[in-house]
């Protein structure tokens, strides 16, 4: 939430974040425990991005935290992709 809020109010930070998501997060003190690369996408009026993940080892827990239980349920994942 801290990263998104900063990107909403600071255009220069938003540009840096879109160029290199990991470095943008690190600017705010979010550290990564491995060499995970983070790709940041911006929602537009035409395109809304949704994270659909298998929760494997590349899931960015330092940024997103622990996923809620419903996120792992097959009905939610199937519906999110379908819609």
C-alpha positions in Angstrom: 0.0 0.0 0.0 2.9 2.4 0.8 4.4 1.9 -2.7 1.1 2.5 -4.5 0.2 5.5 -2.4 3.6 7.1 -3.1 3.2 6.4 -6.8 -0.1 8.1 -6.8 1.3 11.4 -5.4 4.8 11.4 -6.7 5.1 11.3 -10.5 8.9 11.0 -10.5 8.7 8.0 -8.1 6.0 6.4 -10.3 8.2 6.7 -13.3 11.2 5.1 -11.5 8.9 2.4 -10.1 7.6 1.5 -13.6 11.2 1.4 -14.9 12.5 -0.8 -12.1 10.0 -2.1 -9.6 12.6 -3.6 -7.2 14.6 -0.4 -7.0 11.5 1.6 -6.4 10.5 -0.6 -3.5 14.0 -0.5 -2.1 13.7 3.3 -2.0 11.0 2.9 0.5 12.9 0.5 2.6 11.3 -2.7 1.3 14.1 -5.3 1.0 14.2 -8.5 -0.9 15.7 -11.7 0.3 16.8 -13.0 -3.1 17.2 -11.8 -6.6 13.5 -11.6 -7.4 12.8 -9.2 -10.3 9.6 -7.1 -9.8 7.7 -5.9 -12.9 5.4 -3.0 -12.1 2.4 -2.4 -14.4 0.1 0.6 -14.3 -3.7 0.4 -14.6 -5.3 2.6 -17.2 -8.9 3.4 -18.1 -8.6 0.7 -20.8 -6.5 -1.9 -19.0 -6.8 -3.2 -15.4 -4.0 -5.6 -14.3 -4.6 -8.4 -11.9 -2.0 -10.5 -10.2 -2.7 -14.2 -10.8 -0.1 -16.3 -9.2 0.6 -19.9 -8.2 2.2 -18.6 -5.0 5.5 -20.3 -5.8 8.9 -19.1 -4.5 8.8 -16.0 -6.7 5.8 -14.5 -5.0 7.0 -11.1 -3.7 6.1 -11.5 0.0 8.2 -8.5 1.0 5.9 -6.3 -1.1 2.6 -8.0 -0.9 2.8 -9.7 2.4 1.1 -13.1 3.1 -1.7 -13.8 0.7 -5.2 -14.1 2.2 -6.6 -17.7 2.4 -9.3 -17.0 -0.2 -6.6 -16.0 -2.7 -5.4 -19.6 -2.9 -8.9 -21.1 -3.5 -9.4 -22.6 -7.0 -12.9 -21.0 -7.5 -11.5 -17.5 -6.9 -8.5 -18.0 -9.2 -10.6 -19.5 -11.9 -13.2 -16.8 -11.7 -10.5 -14.0 -11.7 -8.9 -15.3 -14.8 -12.2 -16.0 -16.6 -13.6 -12.5 -15.9 
